[in-house]
Amino acid sequence: MAYELPPLPYAYDALEPHINKATLEFHHDKHHAAYVKNYNSMVEGTEYADKPIEEVIKAIYGDSSKSGMFNNAAQAWNHTFYWNSMKPNGGGTPTGAIADKINADFGGFDKFKEEFSKAGATQFGSGWAWLVLENGTLKVTKTLNAENPLHNGQTPLLTMDVWEHAYYLDYQNKRPDYISTFIDSLINWDFVASNYSAAA
């Protein structure tokens, strides 16, 4: 059961001017596609070939002999989640149950925004910032390289890619500008709310 590269959930130019068409073409069609291709070739003929990618990520995490497989599996999954974490005309303040939960667990949306921005800005090198649900509580976390919340027993609700290829064509070395734009103009709160509803 090969893991398929999903199409973007919007047109390549749909996130402009915040993320341009060229960035999405390179990021999705080159970077993401390579992770999917590598993962499928690595699991072919193994005990993991017919397992859901989420199970594989959890099963092989920490096994140094399978680090290549893990990196490609996790990056394939992370990117799919990342595309869905954004939408045209996104961002802003959430509403409904997820907004109430953010207010309850962070003490307000501004505090969430502060913590999420800090996680993205202070992730040294390549990695991801996440909003997760852990033991019924929302938390902001960050992971290095390909790592993600799945192998930590957390439920991911939102992610922001802070690898340089995610933002460099648009923002060069100004990661904080990319982060603020992501929060203010790109977050797909409908996707976050759906993930929270399913987990809660």
NUZA-850015 format. One record per residue: residue number from 1; y, x, z of N, C-alpha, C in turn. Coordinates in steps of 0.05 Angstrom, whole numbers. Example, Ala and Ser with C-alpha at 12.3 -4.5 7.8 and 13.67 -1.06 7.14 Angstrom:
<recs>
<num=1&n.v=-114&n.u=264&n.w=156&ca.v=-90&ca.u=246&ca.w=156&c.v=-66&c.u=264&c.w=156>
<num=2&n.v=-45&n.u=257&n.w=142&ca.v=-21&ca.u=273&ca.w=143&c.v=1&c.u=258&c.w=157>
</recs>
This chain:
<recs>
<num=1&n.v=-24&n.u=17&n.w=0&ca.v=0&ca.u=0&ca.w=0&c.v=25&c.u=18&c.w=0>
<num=2&n.v=34&n.u=25&n.w=-23&ca.v=57&ca.u=43&ca.w=-26&c.v=82&c.u=29&c.w=-15>
<num=3&n.v=99&n.u=45&n.w=-3&ca.v=125&ca.u=35&ca.w=7&c.v=144&c.u=36&c.w=-17>
<num=4&n.v=156&n.u=13&n.w=-23&ca.v=173&ca.u=12&ca.w=-47&c.v=202&c.u=16&c.w=-39>
<num=5&n.v=216&n.u=29&n.w=-57&ca.v=245&ca.u=32&ca.w=-54&c.v=258&c.u=5&c.w=-59>
<num=6&n.v=271&n.u=-6&n.w=-39&ca.v=284&ca.u=-32&ca.w=-43&c.v=310&c.u=-29&c.w=-58>
<num=7&n.v=317&n.u=-48&n.w=-74&ca.v=344&ca.u=-46&ca.w=-87&c.v=366&c.u=-50&c.w=-66>
<num=8&n.v=389&n.u=-40&n.w=-72&ca.v=412&ca.u=-45&ca.w=-54&c.v=416&c.u=-75&c.w=-52>
<num=9&n.v=424&n.u=-85&n.w=-28&ca.v=428&ca.u=-114&ca.w=-25&c.v=455&c.u=-123&c.w=-36>
<num=10&n.v=468&n.u=-106&n.w=-52&ca.v=494&ca.u=-113&ca.w=-64&c.v=497&c.u=-94&c.w=-88>
<num=11&n.v=517&n.u=-99&n.w=-104&ca.v=523&ca.u=-82&ca.w=-127&c.v=532&c.u=-54&c.w=-118>
<num=12&n.v=529&n.u=-34&n.w=-135&ca.v=537&ca.u=-7&ca.w=-128&c.v=567&c.u=-4&c.w=-122>
<num=13&n.v=583&n.u=-21&n.w=-134&ca.v=612&ca.u=-20&ca.w=-129&c.v=622&c.u=-40&c.w=-108>
<num=14&n.v=603&n.u=-54&n.w=-95&ca.v=610&ca.u=-76&ca.w=-78&c.v=624&c.u=-68&c.w=-52>
<num=15&n.v=621&n.u=-43&n.w=-44&ca.v=633&ca.u=-34&ca.w=-19&c.v=659&c.u=-18&c.w=-23>
<num=16&n.v=667&n.u=-17&n.w=-48&ca.v=693&ca.u=-4&ca.w=-54&c.v=716&c.u=-20&c.w=-42>
<num=17&n.v=738&n.u=-7&n.w=-33&ca.v=743&ca.u=21&ca.w=-35&c.v=733&c.u=38&c.w=-13>
<num=18&n.v=717&n.u=26&n.w=5&ca.v=708&ca.u=41&ca.w=29&c.v=686&c.u=61&c.w=24>
<num=19&n.v=667&n.u=53&n.w=7&ca.v=646&ca.u=71&ca.w=-2&c.v=644&c.u=67&c.w=-32>
<num=20&n.v=648&n.u=88&n.w=-48&ca.v=649&ca.u=83&ca.w=-77&c.v=622&c.u=83&c.w=-90>
<num=21&n.v=623&n.u=74&n.w=-115&ca.v=599&ca.u=71&ca.w=-131&c.v=583&c.u=96&c.w=-133>
<num=22&n.v=596&n.u=119&n.w=-138&ca.v=583&ca.u=144&ca.w=-141&c.v=567&c.u=152&c.w=-116>
<num=23&n.v=579&n.u=147&n.w=-92&ca.v=565&ca.u=153&ca.w=-67&c.v=539&c.u=137&c.w=-65>
<num=24&n.v=541&n.u=111&n.w=-71&ca.v=517&ca.u=94&ca.w=-68&c.v=496&c.u=101&c.w=-89>
<num=25&n.v=505&n.u=108&n.w=-113&ca.v=485&ca.u=116&ca.w=-134&c.v=470&c.u=141&c.w=-125>
<num=26&n.v=485&n.u=161&n.w=-116&ca.v=471&ca.u=186&ca.w=-107&c.v=455&c.u=181&c.w=-82>
<num=27&n.v=466&n.u=166&n.w=-63&ca.v=453&ca.u=163&ca.w=-37&c.v=427&c.u=146&c.w=-40>
<num=28&n.v=429&n.u=124&n.w=-54&ca.v=406&ca.u=106&ca.w=-58&c.v=387&c.u=117&c.w=-79>
<num=29&n.v=397&n.u=123&n.w=-102&ca.v=379&ca.u=129&ca.w=-125&c.v=368&c.u=158&c.w=-124>
<num=30&n.v=380&n.u=175&n.w=-109&ca.v=371&ca.u=203&ca.w=-107&c.v=359&c.u=209&c.w=-79>
<num=31&n.v=376&n.u=207&n.w=-59&ca.v=366&ca.u=214&ca.w=-32&c.v=345&c.u=195&c.w=-22>
<num=32&n.v=351&n.u=169&n.w=-21&ca.v=332&ca.u=149&ca.w=-11&c.v=307&c.u=149&c.w=-28>
<num=33&n.v=310&n.u=149&n.w=-54&ca.v=287&ca.u=149&ca.w=-72&c.v=269&c.u=172&c.w=-68>
<num=34&n.v=280&n.u=196&n.w=-62&ca.v=264&ca.u=220&ca.w=-58&c.v=248&c.u=217&c.w=-32>
<num=35&n.v=259&n.u=206&n.w=-11&ca.v=244&ca.u=202&ca.w=14&c.v=221&c.u=183&c.w=9>
<num=36&n.v=225&n.u=162&n.w=-6&ca.v=204&ca.u=142&ca.w=-12&c.v=182&c.u=155&c.w=-28>
<num=37&n.v=189&n.u=170&n.w=-48&ca.v=170&ca.u=183&ca.w=-66&c.v=153&c.u=204&c.w=-50>
<num=38&n.v=167&n.u=220&n.w=-34&ca.v=153&ca.u=240&ca.w=-18&c.v=134&c.u=228&c.w=2>
<num=39&n.v=144&n.u=206&n.w=15&ca.v=127&ca.u=193&ca.w=35&c.v=102&c.u=182&c.w=22>
<num=40&n.v=105&n.u=168&n.w=0&ca.v=81&ca.u=156&ca.w=-13&c.v=61&c.u=178&c.w=-22>
<num=41&n.v=71&n.u=200&n.w=-31&ca.v=52&ca.u=221&ca.w=-39&c.v=38&c.u=234&c.w=-15>
<num=42&n.v=52&n.u=235&n.w=7&ca.v=40&ca.u=247&ca.w=31&c.v=19&c.u=229&c.w=44>
<num=43&n.v=23&n.u=203&n.w=43&ca.v=3&ca.u=185&ca.w=56&c.v=-20&c.u=177&c.w=38>
<num=44&n.v=-17&n.u=182&n.w=13&ca.v=-38&ca.u=174&ca.w=-6&c.v=-64&c.u=187&c.w=1>
<num=45&n.v=-85&n.u=171&n.w=4&ca.v=-111&ca.u=181&ca.w=11&c.v=-116&c.u=187&c.w=40>
<num=46&n.v=-96&n.u=181&n.w=57&ca.v=-99&ca.u=186&ca.w=86&c.v=-103&c.u=160&c.w=101>
<num=47&n.v=-108&n.u=162&n.w=126&ca.v=-112&ca.u=139&ca.w=143&c.v=-87&c.u=121&c.w=145>
<num=48&n.v=-64&n.u=132&n.w=137&ca.v=-39&ca.u=118&ca.w=140&c.v=-31&c.u=103&c.w=115>
<num=49&n.v=-46&n.u=107&n.w=93&ca.v=-39&ca.u=96&ca.w=67&c.v=-34&c.u=66&c.w=67>
<num=50&n.v=-50&n.u=51&n.w=82&ca.v=-48&ca.u=22&ca.w=81&c.v=-34&c.u=10&c.w=106>
<num=51&n.v=-21&n.u=27&n.w=122&ca.v=-8&ca.u=17&ca.w=146&c.v=22&c.u=13&c.w=141>
<num=52&n.v=34&n.u=-7&n.w=154&ca.v=62&ca.u=-11&ca.w=152&c.v=77&c.u=15&c.w=160>
<num=53&n.v=99&n.u=21&n.w=147&ca.v=113&ca.u=46&ca.w=152&c.v=123&c.u=48&c.w=181>
<num=54&n.v=129&n.u=25&n.w=193&ca.v=138&ca.u=26&ca.w=221&c.v=116&c.u=36&c.w=239>
<num=55&n.v=91&n.u=28&n.w=234&ca.v=68&ca.u=37&ca.w=250&c.v=64&c.u=67&c.w=246>
<num=56&n.v=67&n.u=76&n.w=221&ca.v=63&ca.u=105&ca.w=215&c.v=84&c.u=121&c.w=230>
<num=57&n.v=109&n.u=112&n.w=230&ca.v=130&ca.u=127&ca.w=244&c.v=124&c.u=130&c.w=273>
<num=58&n.v=115&n.u=109&n.w=286&ca.v=108&ca.u=110&ca.w=314&c.v=84&c.u=127&c.w=319>
<num=59&n.v=64&n.u=126&n.w=302&ca.v=39&ca.u=140&ca.w=306&c.v=41&c.u=170&c.w=303>
<num=60&n.v=58&n.u=179&n.w=285&ca.v=58&ca.u=208&ca.w=279&c.v=82&c.u=223&c.w=292>
<num=61&n.v=100&n.u=208&n.w=305&ca.v=123&ca.u=221&ca.w=318&c.v=113&c.u=242&c.w=338>
<num=62&n.v=125&n.u=265&n.w=337&ca.v=118&ca.u=286&ca.w=356&c.v=95&c.u=303&c.w=348>
<num=63&n.v=81&n.u=296&n.w=326&ca.v=58&ca.u=312&ca.w=316&c.v=69&c.u=332&c.w=297>
<num=64&n.v=70&n.u=357&n.w=305&ca.v=83&ca.u=378&ca.w=289&c.v=68&c.u=382&c.w=262>
<num=65&n.v=43&n.u=375&n.w=261&ca.v=28&ca.u=379&ca.w=236&c.v=35&c.u=357&c.w=216>
<num=66&n.v=49&n.u=337&n.w=225&ca.v=57&ca.u=315&ca.w=207&c.v=87&c.u=312&c.w=206>
<num=67&n.v=102&n.u=333&n.w=212&ca.v=131&ca.u=331&ca.w=213&c.v=143&c.u=323&c.w=186>
<num=68&n.v=132&n.u=334&n.w=164&ca.v=142&ca.u=327&ca.w=138&c.v=138&c.u=298&c.w=131>
<num=69&n.v=114&n.u=288&n.w=138&ca.v=108&ca.u=259&ca.w=134&c.v=127&c.u=242&c.w=151>
<num=70&n.v=131&n.u=250&n.w=176&ca.v=149&ca.u=235&ca.w=193&c.v=177&c.u=234&c.w=182>
<num=71&n.v=187&n.u=257&n.w=175&ca.v=215&ca.u=258&ca.w=165&c.v=219&c.u=240&c.w=141>
<num=72&n.v=201&n.u=240&n.w=122&ca.v=204&ca.u=224&ca.w=98&c.v=199&c.u=195&c.w=104>
<num=73&n.v=180&n.u=188&n.w=122&ca.v=176&ca.u=160&ca.w=130&c.v=200&c.u=149&c.w=144>
<num=74&n.v=210&n.u=164&n.w=164&ca.v=232&ca.u=154&ca.w=179&c.v=258&c.u=152&c.w=163>
<num=75&n.v=262&n.u=171&n.w=145&ca.v=286&ca.u=170&ca.w=128&c.v=284&c.u=147&c.w=108>
<num=76&n.v=260&n.u=142&n.w=98&ca.v=257&ca.u=119&ca.w=80&c.v=264&c.u=93&c.w=94>
<num=77&n.v=254&n.u=90&n.w=119&ca.v=259&ca.u=66&ca.w=134&c.v=288&c.u=65&c.w=143>
<num=78&n.v=299&n.u=87&n.w=153&ca.v=326&ca.u=87&ca.w=163&c.v=346&c.u=78&c.w=141>
<num=79&n.v=342&n.u=88&n.w=117&ca.v=361&ca.u=82&ca.w=96&c.v=360&c.u=52&c.w=88>
<num=80&n.v=336&n.u=41&n.w=87&ca.v=334&ca.u=12&ca.w=81&c.v=349&c.u=-4&c.w=102>
<num=81&n.v=346&n.u=4&n.w=128&ca.v=360&ca.u=-9&ca.w=150&c.v=390&c.u=-5&c.w=147>
<num=82&n.v=398&n.u=18&n.w=139&ca.v=427&ca.u=25&ca.w=136&c.v=440&c.u=8&c.w=115>
<num=83&n.v=427&n.u=5&n.w=92&ca.v=439&ca.u=-12&ca.w=70&c.v=444&c.u=-40&c.w=80>
<num=84&n.v=425&n.u=-50&n.w=96&ca.v=428&ca.u=-78&ca.w=106&c.v=448&c.u=-80&c.w=129>
<num=85&n.v=455&n.u=-58&n.w=140&ca.v=475&ca.u=-57&ca.w=162&c.v=503&c.u=-60&c.w=152>
<num=86&n.v=506&n.u=-59&n.w=125&ca.v=533&ca.u=-61&ca.w=113&c.v=533&c.u=-85&c.w=94>
<num=87&n.v=557&n.u=-95&n.w=89&ca.v=561&ca.u=-116&ca.w=69&c.v=590&c.u=-115&c.w=59>
<num=88&n.v=595&n.u=-126&n.w=35&ca.v=623&ca.u=-128&ca.w=26&c.v=638&c.u=-146&c.w=45>
<num=89&n.v=663&n.u=-139&n.w=50&ca.v=680&ca.u=-154&ca.w=68&c.v=668&c.u=-157&c.w=96>
<num=90&n.v=655&n.u=-137&n.w=105&ca.v=642&ca.u=-137&ca.w=131&c.v=661&c.u=-127&c.w=152>
<num=91&n.v=649&n.u=-118&n.w=174&ca.v=665&ca.u=-108&ca.w=196&c.v=678&c.u=-129&c.w=213>
<num=92&n.v=697&n.u=-120&n.w=229&ca.v=711&ca.u=-138&ca.w=246&c.v=696&c.u=-145&c.w=271>
<num=93&n.v=703&n.u=-166&n.w=284&ca.v=691&ca.u=-174&ca.w=309&c.v=669&c.u=-195&c.w=305>
<num=94&n.v=646&n.u=-191&n.w=317&ca.v=624&ca.u=-210&ca.w=314&c.v=629&c.u=-236&c.w=329>
<num=95&n.v=613&n.u=-256&n.w=323&ca.v=615&ca.u=-282&ca.w=337&c.v=588&c.u=-290&c.w=346>
<num=96&n.v=586&n.u=-312&n.w=361&ca.v=560&ca.u=-323&ca.w=369&c.v=546&c.u=-307&c.w=391>
<num=97&n.v=520&n.u=-309&n.w=391&ca.v=504&ca.u=-297&ca.w=412&c.v=506&c.u=-267&c.w=414>
<num=98&n.v=508&n.u=-253&n.w=391&ca.v=510&ca.u=-224&ca.w=392&c.v=537&c.u=-216&c.w=404>
<num=99&n.v=558&n.u=-231&n.w=398&ca.v=584&ca.u=-225&ca.w=410&c.v=583&c.u=-229&c.w=440>
<num=100&n.v=571&n.u=-250&n.w=449&ca.v=568&ca.u=-255&ca.w=478&c.v=553&c.u=-233&c.w=492>
<num=101&n.v=531&n.u=-224&n.w=478&ca.v=515&ca.u=-202&ca.w=490&c.v=530&c.u=-176&c.w=491>
<num=102&n.v=545&n.u=-170&n.w=470&ca.v=562&ca.u=-146&ca.w=470&c.v=582&c.u=-147&c.w=492>
<num=103&n.v=595&n.u=-170&n.w=496&ca.v=614&ca.u=-173&ca.w=518&c.v=601&c.u=-169&c.w=545>
<num=104&n.v=577&n.u=-180&n.w=548&ca.v=563&ca.u=-178&ca.w=574&c.v=554&c.u=-150&c.w=580>
<num=105&n.v=543&n.u=-136&n.w=560&ca.v=530&ca.u=-110&ca.w=565&c.v=549&c.u=-87&c.w=562>
<num=106&n.v=571&n.u=-90&n.w=547&ca.v=590&ca.u=-68&ca.w=544&c.v=616&c.u=-73&c.w=558>
<num=107&n.v=621&n.u=-98&n.w=566&ca.v=646&ca.u=-104&ca.w=578&c.v=668&c.u=-110&c.w=557>
<num=108&n.v=660&n.u=-117&n.w=533&ca.v=679&ca.u=-124&ca.w=512&c.v=673&c.u=-109&c.w=486>
<num=109&n.v=683&n.u=-121&n.w=464&ca.v=678&ca.u=-109&ca.w=438&c.v=692&c.u=-81&c.w=435>
<num=110&n.v=715&n.u=-78&n.w=447&ca.v=729&ca.u=-52&ca.w=445&c.v=713&c.u=-30&c.w=458>
<num=111&n.v=699&n.u=-36&n.w=479&ca.v=682&ca.u=-16&ca.w=492&c.v=658&c.u=-9&c.w=475>
<num=112&n.v=646&n.u=-29&n.w=462&ca.v=625&ca.u=-24&ca.w=444&c.v=635&c.u=-6&c.w=421>
<num=113&n.v=658&n.u=-13&n.w=410&ca.v=669&ca.u=2&ca.w=388&c.v=674&c.u=31&c.w=396>
<num=114&n.v=684&n.u=35&n.w=420&ca.v=689&ca.u=62&ca.w=430&c.v=663&c.u=78&c.w=433>
<num=115&n.v=642&n.u=66&n.w=444&ca.v=617&ca.u=80&ca.w=448&c.v=603&c.u=85&c.w=421>
<num=116&n.v=604&n.u=66&n.w=403&ca.v=591&ca.u=70&ca.w=377&c.v=605&c.u=92&c.w=361>
<num=117&n.v=631&n.u=92&n.w=362&ca.v=647&ca.u=112&ca.w=348&c.v=641&c.u=140&c.w=360>
<num=118&n.v=639&n.u=141&n.w=386&ca.v=634&ca.u=167&ca.w=399&c.v=606&c.u=177&c.w=392>
<num=119&n.v=586&n.u=159&n.w=390&ca.v=559&ca.u=167&ca.w=383&c.v=559&c.u=179&c.w=355>
<num=120&n.v=573&n.u=166&n.w=337&ca.v=573&ca.u=177&ca.w=309&c.v=589&c.u=203&c.w=307>
<num=121&n.v=610&n.u=205&n.w=322&ca.v=627&ca.u=229&ca.w=320&c.v=615&c.u=253&c.w=333>
<num=122&n.v=600&n.u=248&n.w=354&ca.v=589&ca.u=271&ca.w=370&c.v=560&c.u=278&c.w=363>
<num=123&n.v=549&n.u=264&n.w=343&ca.v=522&ca.u=272&ca.w=333&c.v=525&c.u=298&c.w=317>
<num=124&n.v=518&n.u=320&n.w=329&ca.v=522&ca.u=346&ca.w=317&c.v=504&c.u=348&c.w=292>
<num=125&n.v=515&n.u=356&n.w=270&ca.v=499&ca.u=359&ca.w=246&c.v=492&c.u=331&c.w=235>
<num=126&n.v=468&n.u=329&n.w=225&ca.v=459&ca.u=305&ca.w=211&c.v=445&c.u=286&c.w=231>
<num=127&n.v=448&n.u=260&n.w=226&ca.v=435&ca.u=240&ca.w=243&c.v=446&c.u=212&c.w=240>
<num=128&n.v=442&n.u=196&n.w=261&ca.v=448&ca.u=167&ca.w=259&c.v=460&c.u=158&c.w=286>
<num=129&n.v=477&n.u=138&n.w=284&ca.v=486&ca.u=123&ca.w=308&c.v=473&c.u=95&c.w=307>
<num=130&n.v=465&n.u=85&n.w=330&ca.v=450&ca.u=60&ca.w=331&c.v=461&c.u=41&c.w=352>
<num=131&n.v=458&n.u=15&n.w=347&ca.v=460&ca.u=-5&ca.w=368&c.v=431&c.u=-15&c.w=371>
<num=132&n.v=421&n.u=-13&n.w=396&ca.v=393&ca.u=-21&ca.w=400&c.v=391&c.u=-40&c.w=424>
<num=133&n.v=368&n.u=-54&n.w=425&ca.v=361&ca.u=-70&ca.w=448&c.v=338&c.u=-57&c.w=463>
<num=134&n.v=342&n.u=-51&n.w=488&ca.v=321&ca.u=-38&ca.w=504&c.v=318&c.u=-53&c.w=531>
<num=135&n.v=295&n.u=-63&n.w=535&ca.v=289&ca.u=-78&ca.w=560&c.v=310&c.u=-100&c.w=565>
<num=136&n.v=318&n.u=-113&n.w=543&ca.v=336&ca.u=-136&ca.w=545&c.v=366&c.u=-129&c.w=546>
<num=137&n.v=372&n.u=-103&n.w=544&ca.v=400&ca.u=-94&ca.w=546&c.v=408&c.u=-79&c.w=521>
<num=138&n.v=432&n.u=-85&n.w=511&ca.v=443&ca.u=-71&ca.w=488&c.v=452&c.u=-43&c.w=497>
<num=139&n.v=446&n.u=-24&n.w=479&ca.v=455&ca.u=4&ca.w=484&c.v=463&c.u=17&c.w=458>
<num=140&n.v=481&n.u=35&n.w=460&ca.v=488&ca.u=52&ca.w=437&c.v=474&c.u=79&c.w=440>
<num=141&n.v=461&n.u=88&n.w=419&ca.v=447&ca.u=114&ca.w=420&c.v=452&c.u=129&c.w=394>
<num=142&n.v=443&n.u=153&n.w=394&ca.v=445&ca.u=169&ca.w=369&c.v=419&c.u=185&c.w=367>
<num=143&n.v=412&n.u=192&n.w=342&ca.v=388&ca.u=207&ca.w=337&c.v=393&c.u=229&c.w=317>
<num=144&n.v=378&n.u=250&n.w=319&ca.v=381&ca.u=274&ca.w=303&c.v=364&c.u=272&c.w=278>
<num=145&n.v=375&n.u=280&n.w=255&ca.v=360&ca.u=282&ca.w=230&c.v=347&c.u=255&c.w=223>
<num=146&n.v=320&n.u=254&n.w=222&ca.v=306&ca.u=230&ca.w=214&c.v=299&c.u=211&c.w=237>
<num=147&n.v=302&n.u=220&n.w=261&ca.v=292&ca.u=205&ca.w=284&c.v=306&c.u=177&c.w=286>
<num=148&n.v=291&n.u=158&n.w=297&ca.v=302&ca.u=131&ca.w=300&c.v=292&c.u=118&c.w=325>
<num=149&n.v=303&n.u=94&n.w=332&ca.v=295&ca.u=82&ca.w=357&c.v=266&c.u=71&c.w=358>
<num=150&n.v=253&n.u=68&n.w=335&ca.v=226&ca.u=56&ca.w=335&c.v=207&c.u=71&c.w=353>
<num=151&n.v=208&n.u=98&n.w=351&ca.v=189&ca.u=114&ca.w=367&c.v=197&c.u=118&c.w=396>
<num=152&n.v=220&n.u=106&n.w=403&ca.v=229&ca.u=107&ca.w=431&c.v=225&c.u=80&c.w=445>
<num=153&n.v=212&n.u=62&n.w=431&ca.v=207&ca.u=36&ca.w=444&c.v=232&c.u=18&c.w=444>
<num=154&n.v=252&n.u=24&n.w=428&ca.v=276&ca.u=8&ca.w=427&c.v=275&c.u=-8&c.w=401>
<num=155&n.v=290&n.u=-30&n.w=401&ca.v=293&ca.u=-47&ca.w=377&c.v=319&c.u=-42&c.w=364>
<num=156&n.v=320&n.u=-30&n.w=340&ca.v=345&ca.u=-25&ca.w=327&c.v=358&c.u=-51&c.w=316>
<num=157&n.v=384&n.u=-53&n.w=320&ca.v=399&ca.u=-77&ca.w=311&c.v=419&c.u=-69&c.w=289>
<num=158&n.v=429&n.u=-44&n.w=290&ca.v=450&ca.u=-35&ca.w=272&c.v=448&c.u=-4&c.w=270>
<num=159&n.v=453&n.u=7&n.w=247&ca.v=455&ca.u=36&ca.w=245&c.v=477&c.u=44&c.w=227>
<num=160&n.v=487&n.u=68&n.w=232&ca.v=507&ca.u=82&ca.w=215&c.v=497&c.u=110&c.w=209>
<num=161&n.v=495&n.u=116&n.w=183&ca.v=486&ca.u=142&ca.w=174&c.v=509&c.u=162&c.w=177>
<num=162&n.v=505&n.u=184&n.w=191&ca.v=526&ca.u=204&ca.w=193&c.v=517&c.u=231&c.w=181>
<num=163&n.v=496&n.u=230&n.w=164&ca.v=491&ca.u=253&ca.w=147&c.v=515&c.u=256&c.w=128>
<num=164&n.v=522&n.u=280&n.w=121&ca.v=546&ca.u=284&ca.w=104&c.v=544&c.u=270&c.w=77>
<num=165&n.v=520&n.u=268&n.w=66&ca.v=519&ca.u=256&ca.w=39&c.v=526&c.u=226&c.w=40>
<num=166&n.v=527&n.u=214&n.w=64&ca.v=534&ca.u=186&ca.w=67&c.v=563&c.u=181&c.w=63>
<num=167&n.v=580&n.u=202&n.w=68&ca.v=609&ca.u=197&ca.w=68&c.v=625&c.u=219&c.w=54>
<num=168&n.v=613&n.u=241&n.w=46&ca.v=630&ca.u=264&ca.w=38&c.v=645&c.u=260&c.w=12>
<num=169&n.v=634&n.u=245&n.w=-7&ca.v=649&ca.u=240&ca.w=-32&c.v=674&c.u=223&c.w=-26>
<num=170&n.v=673&n.u=206&n.w=-6&ca.v=695&ca.u=188&ca.w=0&c.v=714&c.u=199&c.w=21>
<num=171&n.v=703&n.u=213&n.w=41&ca.v=719&ca.u=221&ca.w=64&c.v=720&c.u=251&c.w=69>
<num=172&n.v=706&n.u=267&n.w=52&ca.v=704&ca.u=296&ca.w=56&c.v=695&c.u=302&c.w=85>
<num=173&n.v=709&n.u=318&n.w=99&ca.v=700&ca.u=326&ca.w=126&c.v=711&c.u=307&c.w=148>
<num=174&n.v=723&n.u=285&n.w=140&ca.v=736&ca.u=267&ca.w=160&c.v=716&c.u=246&c.w=169>
<num=175&n.v=696&n.u=254&n.w=183&ca.v=676&ca.u=235&ca.w=193&c.v=688&c.u=213&c.w=210>
<num=176&n.v=708&n.u=218&n.w=228&ca.v=720&ca.u=197&ca.w=243&c.v=732&c.u=174&c.w=226>
<num=177&n.v=743&n.u=182&n.w=203&ca.v=754&ca.u=161&ca.w=185&c.v=733&c.u=143&c.w=173>
<num=178&n.v=710&n.u=156&n.w=166&ca.v=687&ca.u=140&ca.w=156&c.v=677&c.u=122&c.w=178>
<num=179&n.v=675&n.u=131&n.w=203&ca.v=665&ca.u=115&ca.w=225&c.v=683&c.u=91&c.w=230>
<num=180&n.v=709&n.u=95&n.w=231&ca.v=727&ca.u=73&ca.w=236&c.v=726&c.u=52&c.w=214>
<num=181&n.v=724&n.u=62&n.w=189&ca.v=721&ca.u=44&ca.w=166&c.v=695&c.u=28&c.w=167>
<num=182&n.v=674&n.u=42&n.w=175&ca.v=648&ca.u=29&ca.w=177&c.v=649&c.u=5&c.w=197>
<num=183&n.v=661&n.u=10&n.w=220&ca.v=663&ca.u=-11&ca.w=240&c.v=682&c.u=-33&c.w=232>
<num=184&n.v=705&n.u=-26&n.w=221&ca.v=726&ca.u=-45&ca.w=215&c.v=721&c.u=-61&c.w=190>
<num=185&n.v=707&n.u=-49&n.w=170&ca.v=706&ca.u=-62&ca.w=144&c.v=678&c.u=-64&c.w=132>
<num=186&n.v=657&n.u=-54&n.w=144&ca.v=631&ca.u=-53&ca.w=131&c.v=608&c.u=-66&c.w=147>
<num=187&n.v=609&n.u=-66&n.w=173&ca.v=586&ca.u=-76&ca.w=189&c.v=578&c.u=-104&c.w=180>
<num=188&n.v=552&n.u=-108&n.w=176&ca.v=541&ca.u=-134&ca.w=169&c.v=532&c.u=-147&c.w=195>
<num=189&n.v=550&n.u=-162&n.w=208&ca.v=544&ca.u=-174&ca.w=234&c.v=523&c.u=-196&c.w=231>
<num=190&n.v=520&n.u=-208&n.w=208&ca.v=499&ca.u=-228&ca.w=204&c.v=472&c.u=-214&c.w=207>
<num=191&n.v=469&n.u=-190&n.w=196&ca.v=444&ca.u=-175&ca.w=198&c.v=439&c.u=-168&c.w=227>
<num=192&n.v=459&n.u=-158&n.w=241&ca.v=457&ca.u=-151&ca.w=269&c.v=448&c.u=-175&c.w=286>
<num=193&n.v=461&n.u=-198&n.w=281&ca.v=455&ca.u=-222&ca.w=296&c.v=427&c.u=-232&c.w=291>
<num=194&n.v=418&n.u=-229&n.w=266&ca.v=391&ca.u=-237&ca.w=259&c.v=370&c.u=-219&c.w=273>
<num=195&n.v=375&n.u=-193&n.w=274&ca.v=358&ca.u=-175&ca.w=288&c.v=357&c.u=-180&c.w=318>
<num=196&n.v=380&n.u=-186&n.w=329&ca.v=381&ca.u=-193&ca.w=358&c.v=366&c.u=-219&c.w=364>
<num=197&n.v=370&n.u=-239&n.w=347&ca.v=357&ca.u=-264&ca.w=351&c.v=326&c.u=-261&c.w=350>
<num=198&n.v=317&n.u=-245&n.w=331&ca.v=288&ca.u=-240&ca.w=328&c.v=277&c.u=-225&c.w=353>
<num=199&n.v=293&n.u=-207&n.w=363&ca.v=283&ca.u=-190&ca.w=385&c.v=285&c.u=-205&c.w=412>
<num=200&n.v=306&n.u=-221&n.w=415&ca.v=311&ca.u=-235&ca.w=440&c.v=293&c.u=-259&c.w=443>
</recs>
